[in-house]
Amino acid sequence: MIVFITGGVRSGKSSFAEQLATDAARRISRNLHYIATSQKTDQEMEERIKRHQEKREHSPFAWRTWEVPVCLEGIADYFQSGDVLLLDCLTNLATNELFAGWENGTEKWQNGNYRSEVYHRIIQVIEQLDQRGVTLFIVSNEIFQSPIPDDPGTLYFAELLGKLHQHIVAMAARAYLVENGIATVKKGEHHEGER
């Protein structure tokens, strides 16, 4: 089962998703996994990653954390039916995959075939996890409520993320939009223990 959670930056979406994931793991007594896709690109990101790590360390639940900024398919075989996974976040994963190699001057993102490959690779691994019988909570950023800067890299990224969102929401059992810490159901129904 897939549950999609989106919202703006610092909207409370990650905390909401963590609560949903821990509630699900407790209900079905299964393993709880956190798939972290952030990369330490600057001091602010490093501090955010550290805060998330400390929160999980002090949680009453035993999270197994996977640091996977790219190539999510590399860990897909480690999960079993019934496991609860929290992917935080799709936006970072898509960014990391699309712009891989930019720091070395590689600009593969300009190639339409490469952009298509990134899209299909991400969708394929999500479908693979869904078929494996896990409960997969996917967090992403809602970037489409503000004007998108008119540069090619940003436009290609927005196009990729929009397509990913649409495909994943179509697959999802439930989808939420989180604003100011309040989650609104956009697809599916609330379940006991959800706010």
N, C-alpha and C positions, 0 to 999 in steps of 0.2 A: 504494500500500500504506500502511496506517495501522498505527502501533505506538503503543500507549498505555502511559504510565508514570505511576504514582501512588505516593504515599508521604506520610508526615507532613512537617511543617515541618522543614527541615534534616536530612532523612533521607538525602541524597545522590542524590536522584532527578534533579536537574538535571545533575549531573556524569555520572551514568550515561547519561542521554539524550544529552548532548553526545558522549560516547564512541561510542555507537551511531551517531549521525548522522555523525560524522567517519569512522568505519569504513565506513559505507555509501557515503559520498561518495568515499572512496579506492578502494573496490572497483569502483565503476562509473564513476569519473572524471567526476563531475558537479558542478554548482554547489551550494554549500552556503549555506543561508539560515537566519538566526535571526530569528524573529518574537517580539519582546519586547512583552509586554502590560502590564508594570508601569507604574504612575504614581508620580511622586515626591510621595507624600502626607505624608511626614515624613522626618526625618533618617536614621532607621534604614533606611527603604526606599531613600533616595537612596544610602546607603553600599552596600547590597546590589546595587543596579543598577550602581554604579561598579565593584564587584568583578567582577561578571559581564562587564561591558564590557572591563575590563583582561584578564581571563582569555582572552576571545576575541581581543583585540589581540595577545597574546603566544602565541597558538596557532600551530602550524606550518601551519594550514589557513586559507584565505582565506574567512572568514565575510562574507556580506553581511547587515547588520543592518537590520531594519525595525522601527521603533518604532510599534506599532499598539495603543494601549490600548482602542480601540473600532473598530467598522466594519471588521472584517477583510475583508469583501467588497470593500473599496476597493483591495486589492492583489492579489486572486486572479488577475487576468489577467496579471500580470507573470511568473508561473511557467510553466515548460515541462515537458513530459514528461521524466521522468528526474531532475529537480531533487530535491535532498534538503532538506527543511524541518524545522526544529525550532520548534514553537510552545511557548513557555514564558512564561506558563502559562495553561491553560484556566480555572483558578480566578479569576485576575485578570481575564481577559476577561469571564467571566460576571458578576463583581462590577461591573466598570466599565459593562457594558451594562445590567444590571438597575437599578443605582442612578444612572444618568446624570442629571445635573441636581439631585441632592440638595443640592449646595452652594448652589444658588439657591433652595432651598425647594421644588423640584419633587419630588413623590413618586409618579412614574408606576408604581413597583414595586407599589403597592397595587392596581393594576388587573389583573385576571386576564387580560384580552386582551393587555395589554402584556407580561406575563410570558410568555405563550404566544408572542408575536411574537419576543421575545428568544431563546427556545429554538429556534424554527424558523429564525431568521436564522443562528444559530451553526451548527446542524446543516446547513443548506443550503450554507454556505460550505465546511464540511469535506467534504461530499459532492462539491461542485464541484471541490475540490482533488484528491480521490481520483480522480474521473473524468478529471482532467487528466493523470493518470499520474505524479504525484510520489510520492516516499517521504516520508510525513508522520509525524514523531514528535511526539506530543502529551503534554506534562507537565501533571499536575494534582495537587491536594492531596487527601489522604485525610482528610476531616473527620468521617467517620462512625464513627470508633473511640472518640470521646469524646462525652459528653452534649452535645446541641445546646441552646443557650440558648432559653428559651421566649418569645421576642419575635417578632412577626410578620415583621419584615424578615429575621431570621436563619432563621426557618422557611421562608419563601418562597425564600431563597437556597439553603438545603440541598435543598429540593425540586427546584429548577432544576438544581443541580449533580448531584444523584443521577440525574435523568432524562438529563442530558447524558452522564454516565459510562456508564450502561447502553446508550444508543444507540451511543456511540462504540466501546465494547468489543464490541458485537455486530458492528460493521463491521470491527473491527481484525483484522489477521492475527496479531498478538501483543499480549499485555498483561502488564505487570510490576507487581509491588508491591515497592517499595524500602523496607527498614527497616535503619537503622544502616549504610548503605552497601552492603547486600547485597540484590541483586535476585532475586526469586523469580518464575518464569514462572507466570502465572495462565491464560494462553491461548496456544496455539501452541507453538513449540519454540525452544530455544536455537539460535543460529547461530554459525558459527565466528567467533571474536574477541569474543564476548559473554562476560561474566563472570556 
